[in-house]
Amino acid sequence: METALSVFRNEKKYLLSHGETLLIRNSLDKILTRDAHSGSKGYIVRSLYFDSVNNIDYMTKLAGTQIRKKIRLRIYSPDADRCKLEVKNKNGDLQHKVSIWLDRADAAELIKCNYSVLVKYFEDSPEAASIYKMMVLGVYRPVVLVEYDRIAYTYPLFNTRITIDMNIRSSESNMDLFCEKPMYNMIMNDMDVLEVKYNEKLMGFISKTLSQFNLVNISASKYCMGRKVFCDFEF
């Protein structure tokens, strides 16, 4: 069973109105294939984000620092028997994402800040040791649960992946990644997020299709948007 994955790619984000989302979905359905999980209505993505005791990842994002990172646990169903521990390192539009599959029980322990559960993954994944060191030294702990509905499109060349995330919601009080029905606050009631991800270059026919919508590349972080209560209290 695959335990770790390391991916380098470009990532660009755009905010969409609901009307733009419908138009772009219609256009992408004509030229790309939806991934196997999307179906007609998409699928749920749920992430539990961690940050250091001094909120360094949140602060560097707000400051617009060129080099930054995020650490999260991710599942696609609350009854999942394993989940992904991911670290996203970003340098502008260039992203390096490391993903390690954890057993459900180990993820539950990590949520309790029992970092030692990562030790068993050292042999199969050298990245696990690096993440362990990072979390221990930074005293990382869970800070926000973020969930949304996603439709994803894929194209084989240059590992192209385009996603549309809708109904983005968060909780800063419930850190139970596997909770059946968390109580959320809506982050974005009238906007969706389009993400365009690829290695090396974006195919011309995809770029041409997207260019008709006059999209503006932005730095949109669901993690930071999800921490509204913390932001209002802190600032």
Contacts in CASP RR format, 6 or more apart in sequence:
PFRMAT RR
TARGET T0000
AUTHOR 0000-0000-0000
METHOD contacts of the structure
MODEL  1
METALSVFRNEKKYLLSHGETLLIRNSLDKILTRDAHSGSKGYIVRSLYF
DSVNNIDYMTKLAGTQIRKKIRLRIYSPDADRCKLEVKNKNGDLQHKVSI
WLDRADAAELIKCNYSVLVKYFEDSPEAASIYKMMVLGVYRPVVLVEYDR
IAYTYPLFNTRITIDMNIRSSESNMDLFCEKPMYNMIMNDMDVLEVKYNE
KLMGFISKTLSQFNLVNISASKYCMGRKVFCDFEF
1 101 0 8 1.000
2 101 0 8 1.000
3 100 0 8 1.000
3 101 0 8 1.000
3 121 0 8 1.000
3 124 0 8 1.000
3 125 0 8 1.000
4 98 0 8 1.000
4 99 0 8 1.000
4 100 0 8 1.000
4 101 0 8 1.000
4 121 0 8 1.000
4 124 0 8 1.000
4 125 0 8 1.000
4 127 0 8 1.000
4 128 0 8 1.000
5 97 0 8 1.000
5 98 0 8 1.000
5 99 0 8 1.000
6 96 0 8 1.000
6 97 0 8 1.000
6 98 0 8 1.000
6 99 0 8 1.000
6 127 0 8 1.000
7 95 0 8 1.000
7 96 0 8 1.000
7 97 0 8 1.000
7 98 0 8 1.000
7 99 0 8 1.000
7 159 0 8 1.000
8 94 0 8 1.000
8 95 0 8 1.000
8 96 0 8 1.000
8 199 0 8 1.000
9 94 0 8 1.000
9 95 0 8 1.000
9 97 0 8 1.000
9 159 0 8 1.000
9 197 0 8 1.000
9 198 0 8 1.000
9 199 0 8 1.000
10 93 0 8 1.000
10 94 0 8 1.000
10 95 0 8 1.000
10 197 0 8 1.000
10 198 0 8 1.000
10 199 0 8 1.000
10 200 0 8 1.000
10 202 0 8 1.000
11 90 0 8 1.000
11 93 0 8 1.000
11 95 0 8 1.000
11 195 0 8 1.000
11 196 0 8 1.000
11 197 0 8 1.000
12 93 0 8 1.000
12 195 0 8 1.000
12 196 0 8 1.000
12 197 0 8 1.000
12 217 0 8 1.000
13 193 0 8 1.000
13 194 0 8 1.000
13 195 0 8 1.000
13 196 0 8 1.000
13 217 0 8 1.000
13 218 0 8 1.000
13 219 0 8 1.000
13 220 0 8 1.000
14 193 0 8 1.000
14 194 0 8 1.000
14 195 0 8 1.000
14 196 0 8 1.000
14 215 0 8 1.000
14 216 0 8 1.000
14 217 0 8 1.000
14 218 0 8 1.000
14 220 0 8 1.000
15 191 0 8 1.000
15 192 0 8 1.000
15 193 0 8 1.000
15 194 0 8 1.000
15 216 0 8 1.000
15 218 0 8 1.000
15 220 0 8 1.000
16 24 0 8 1.000
16 164 0 8 1.000
16 191 0 8 1.000
16 192 0 8 1.000
16 193 0 8 1.000
16 194 0 8 1.000
16 215 0 8 1.000
17 190 0 8 1.000
17 191 0 8 1.000
17 192 0 8 1.000
18 190 0 8 1.000
18 191 0 8 1.000
18 192 0 8 1.000
20 192 0 8 1.000
20 213 0 8 1.000
21 164 0 8 1.000
21 166 0 8 1.000
21 192 0 8 1.000
21 194 0 8 1.000
23 213 0 8 1.000
24 164 0 8 1.000
24 194 0 8 1.000
24 210 0 8 1.000
24 213 0 8 1.000
25 151 0 8 1.000
25 164 0 8 1.000
27 209 0 8 1.000
27 212 0 8 1.000
28 153 0 8 1.000
28 162 0 8 1.000
28 209 0 8 1.000
31 205 0 8 1.000
31 206 0 8 1.000
31 209 0 8 1.000
32 153 0 8 1.000
32 154 0 8 1.000
32 155 0 8 1.000
32 162 0 8 1.000
32 206 0 8 1.000
33 153 0 8 1.000
33 154 0 8 1.000
33 155 0 8 1.000
34 42 0 8 1.000
34 151 0 8 1.000
34 152 0 8 1.000
34 153 0 8 1.000
34 154 0 8 1.000
35 152 0 8 1.000
35 153 0 8 1.000
35 154 0 8 1.000
35 161 0 8 1.000
37 43 0 8 1.000
37 76 0 8 1.000
37 152 0 8 1.000
38 150 0 8 1.000
38 151 0 8 1.000
38 152 0 8 1.000
38 153 0 8 1.000
41 149 0 8 1.000
42 149 0 8 1.000
42 150 0 8 1.000
42 151 0 8 1.000
42 152 0 8 1.000
43 76 0 8 1.000
43 149 0 8 1.000
43 150 0 8 1.000
44 76 0 8 1.000
44 77 0 8 1.000
44 147 0 8 1.000
44 148 0 8 1.000
44 149 0 8 1.000
44 150 0 8 1.000
45 74 0 8 1.000
45 76 0 8 1.000
45 147 0 8 1.000
45 148 0 8 1.000
45 149 0 8 1.000
45 150 0 8 1.000
45 165 0 8 1.000
46 74 0 8 1.000
46 75 0 8 1.000
46 76 0 8 1.000
46 78 0 8 1.000
46 145 0 8 1.000
46 146 0 8 1.000
46 147 0 8 1.000
46 177 0 8 1.000
47 72 0 8 1.000
47 73 0 8 1.000
47 74 0 8 1.000
47 145 0 8 1.000
47 146 0 8 1.000
47 147 0 8 1.000
47 222 0 8 1.000
47 223 0 8 1.000
48 72 0 8 1.000
48 73 0 8 1.000
48 74 0 8 1.000
48 111 0 8 1.000
48 142 0 8 1.000
48 144 0 8 1.000
48 145 0 8 1.000
48 146 0 8 1.000
48 175 0 8 1.000
48 177 0 8 1.000
49 70 0 8 1.000
49 71 0 8 1.000
49 72 0 8 1.000
49 142 0 8 1.000
49 143 0 8 1.000
49 144 0 8 1.000
49 145 0 8 1.000
49 146 0 8 1.000
49 223 0 8 1.000
50 71 0 8 1.000
50 72 0 8 1.000
50 73 0 8 1.000
50 135 0 8 1.000
50 140 0 8 1.000
50 141 0 8 1.000
50 142 0 8 1.000
50 143 0 8 1.000
51 57 0 8 1.000
51 58 0 8 1.000
51 71 0 8 1.000
51 140 0 8 1.000
51 141 0 8 1.000
51 143 0 8 1.000
52 138 0 8 1.000
52 139 0 8 1.000
52 140 0 8 1.000
53 138 0 8 1.000
53 139 0 8 1.000
53 140 0 8 1.000
53 141 0 8 1.000
55 143 0 8 1.000
55 230 0 8 1.000
56 138 0 8 1.000
57 68 0 8 1.000
57 69 0 8 1.000
57 70 0 8 1.000
57 71 0 8 1.000
57 223 0 8 1.000
58 143 0 8 1.000
58 223 0 8 1.000
58 224 0 8 1.000
58 227 0 8 1.000
58 230 0 8 1.000
60 68 0 8 1.000
61 68 0 8 1.000
61 219 0 8 1.000
61 221 0 8 1.000
61 223 0 8 1.000
61 224 0 8 1.000
62 224 0 8 1.000
64 219 0 8 1.000
66 91 0 8 1.000
66 92 0 8 1.000
67 89 0 8 1.000
67 90 0 8 1.000
67 91 0 8 1.000
67 92 0 8 1.000
68 89 0 8 1.000
68 90 0 8 1.000
69 87 0 8 1.000
69 88 0 8 1.000
69 89 0 8 1.000
69 90 0 8 1.000
70 86 0 8 1.000
70 87 0 8 1.000
70 88 0 8 1.000
70 221 0 8 1.000
70 223 0 8 1.000
71 85 0 8 1.000
71 86 0 8 1.000
71 87 0 8 1.000
71 131 0 8 1.000
71 134 0 8 1.000
71 135 0 8 1.000
71 140 0 8 1.000
72 85 0 8 1.000
72 86 0 8 1.000
72 88 0 8 1.000
72 223 0 8 1.000
73 83 0 8 1.000
73 84 0 8 1.000
73 85 0 8 1.000
73 86 0 8 1.000
73 102 0 8 1.000
73 107 0 8 1.000
73 110 0 8 1.000
73 111 0 8 1.000
73 142 0 8 1.000
73 177 0 8 1.000
74 83 0 8 1.000
74 84 0 8 1.000
74 86 0 8 1.000
75 83 0 8 1.000
75 84 0 8 1.000
75 177 0 8 1.000
75 178 0 8 1.000
78 177 0 8 1.000
78 178 0 8 1.000
78 179 0 8 1.000
78 180 0 8 1.000
79 178 0 8 1.000
80 104 0 8 1.000
80 178 0 8 1.000
81 103 0 8 1.000
81 104 0 8 1.000
82 101 0 8 1.000
82 102 0 8 1.000
82 103 0 8 1.000
82 104 0 8 1.000
82 107 0 8 1.000
83 101 0 8 1.000
83 102 0 8 1.000
83 104 0 8 1.000
83 107 0 8 1.000
83 177 0 8 1.000
84 99 0 8 1.000
84 100 0 8 1.000
84 101 0 8 1.000
84 102 0 8 1.000
85 99 0 8 1.000
85 100 0 8 1.000
85 101 0 8 1.000
85 102 0 8 1.000
85 107 0 8 1.000
85 110 0 8 1.000
85 118 0 8 1.000
85 131 0 8 1.000
86 97 0 8 1.000
86 98 0 8 1.000
86 99 0 8 1.000
86 100 0 8 1.000
87 97 0 8 1.000
87 98 0 8 1.000
87 127 0 8 1.000
87 131 0 8 1.000
87 134 0 8 1.000
88 95 0 8 1.000
88 96 0 8 1.000
88 97 0 8 1.000
89 95 0 8 1.000
89 96 0 8 1.000
89 97 0 8 1.000
89 98 0 8 1.000
90 96 0 8 1.000
95 197 0 8 1.000
98 127 0 8 1.000
98 131 0 8 1.000
100 121 0 8 1.000
100 125 0 8 1.000
100 127 0 8 1.000
100 128 0 8 1.000
100 131 0 8 1.000
102 110 0 8 1.000
102 117 0 8 1.000
102 121 0 8 1.000
104 178 0 8 1.000
106 117 0 8 1.000
106 118 0 8 1.000
106 120 0 8 1.000
107 177 0 8 1.000
108 177 0 8 1.000
108 178 0 8 1.000
109 117 0 8 1.000
110 117 0 8 1.000
110 118 0 8 1.000
111 142 0 8 1.000
111 175 0 8 1.000
111 176 0 8 1.000
111 177 0 8 1.000
113 139 0 8 1.000
113 140 0 8 1.000
113 141 0 8 1.000
115 132 0 8 1.000
115 135 0 8 1.000
115 136 0 8 1.000
118 128 0 8 1.000
118 129 0 8 1.000
118 131 0 8 1.000
118 132 0 8 1.000
118 135 0 8 1.000
119 128 0 8 1.000
119 132 0 8 1.000
121 128 0 8 1.000
122 128 0 8 1.000
122 129 0 8 1.000
122 132 0 8 1.000
134 140 0 8 1.000
142 175 0 8 1.000
143 172 0 8 1.000
143 175 0 8 1.000
143 227 0 8 1.000
143 230 0 8 1.000
144 170 0 8 1.000
144 171 0 8 1.000
144 172 0 8 1.000
144 223 0 8 1.000
144 226 0 8 1.000
144 227 0 8 1.000
144 230 0 8 1.000
145 170 0 8 1.000
145 171 0 8 1.000
145 172 0 8 1.000
145 174 0 8 1.000
145 175 0 8 1.000
145 176 0 8 1.000
145 177 0 8 1.000
145 182 0 8 1.000
145 184 0 8 1.000
146 168 0 8 1.000
146 169 0 8 1.000
146 170 0 8 1.000
146 187 0 8 1.000
146 222 0 8 1.000
146 223 0 8 1.000
146 226 0 8 1.000
147 168 0 8 1.000
147 169 0 8 1.000
147 170 0 8 1.000
147 182 0 8 1.000
147 184 0 8 1.000
148 165 0 8 1.000
148 166 0 8 1.000
148 167 0 8 1.000
148 168 0 8 1.000
148 169 0 8 1.000
148 222 0 8 1.000
149 165 0 8 1.000
149 166 0 8 1.000
149 167 0 8 1.000
150 163 0 8 1.000
150 164 0 8 1.000
150 165 0 8 1.000
150 166 0 8 1.000
151 163 0 8 1.000
151 164 0 8 1.000
151 166 0 8 1.000
152 161 0 8 1.000
152 162 0 8 1.000
152 163 0 8 1.000
152 164 0 8 1.000
153 161 0 8 1.000
153 162 0 8 1.000
153 163 0 8 1.000
154 160 0 8 1.000
154 161 0 8 1.000
154 162 0 8 1.000
155 161 0 8 1.000
155 203 0 8 1.000
155 206 0 8 1.000
157 203 0 8 1.000
158 198 0 8 1.000
158 199 0 8 1.000
158 200 0 8 1.000
158 201 0 8 1.000
158 202 0 8 1.000
158 203 0 8 1.000
159 197 0 8 1.000
159 198 0 8 1.000
159 199 0 8 1.000
160 197 0 8 1.000
160 198 0 8 1.000
160 199 0 8 1.000
160 202 0 8 1.000
160 203 0 8 1.000
160 206 0 8 1.000
161 197 0 8 1.000
161 198 0 8 1.000
162 194 0 8 1.000
162 195 0 8 1.000
162 196 0 8 1.000
162 197 0 8 1.000
162 206 0 8 1.000
163 194 0 8 1.000
163 195 0 8 1.000
163 197 0 8 1.000
164 192 0 8 1.000
164 193 0 8 1.000
164 194 0 8 1.000
164 195 0 8 1.000
165 192 0 8 1.000
165 193 0 8 1.000
165 194 0 8 1.000
165 195 0 8 1.000
165 222 0 8 1.000
166 192 0 8 1.000
167 186 0 8 1.000
168 186 0 8 1.000
168 187 0 8 1.000
168 188 0 8 1.000
168 192 0 8 1.000
168 193 0 8 1.000
168 222 0 8 1.000
168 225 0 8 1.000
169 184 0 8 1.000
169 185 0 8 1.000
169 186 0 8 1.000
169 187 0 8 1.000
170 184 0 8 1.000
170 185 0 8 1.000
170 187 0 8 1.000
170 222 0 8 1.000
170 225 0 8 1.000
170 226 0 8 1.000
170 227 0 8 1.000
170 228 0 8 1.000
171 182 0 8 1.000
171 183 0 8 1.000
171 184 0 8 1.000
171 185 0 8 1.000
172 226 0 8 1.000
172 227 0 8 1.000
172 228 0 8 1.000
172 229 0 8 1.000
172 230 0 8 1.000
173 183 0 8 1.000
174 182 0 8 1.000
174 183 0 8 1.000
176 182 0 8 1.000
185 228 0 8 1.000
187 222 0 8 1.000
187 225 0 8 1.000
187 226 0 8 1.000
187 228 0 8 1.000
188 225 0 8 1.000
193 220 0 8 1.000
193 222 0 8 1.000
194 215 0 8 1.000
196 202 0 8 1.000
196 206 0 8 1.000
196 210 0 8 1.000
224 231 0 8 1.000
END
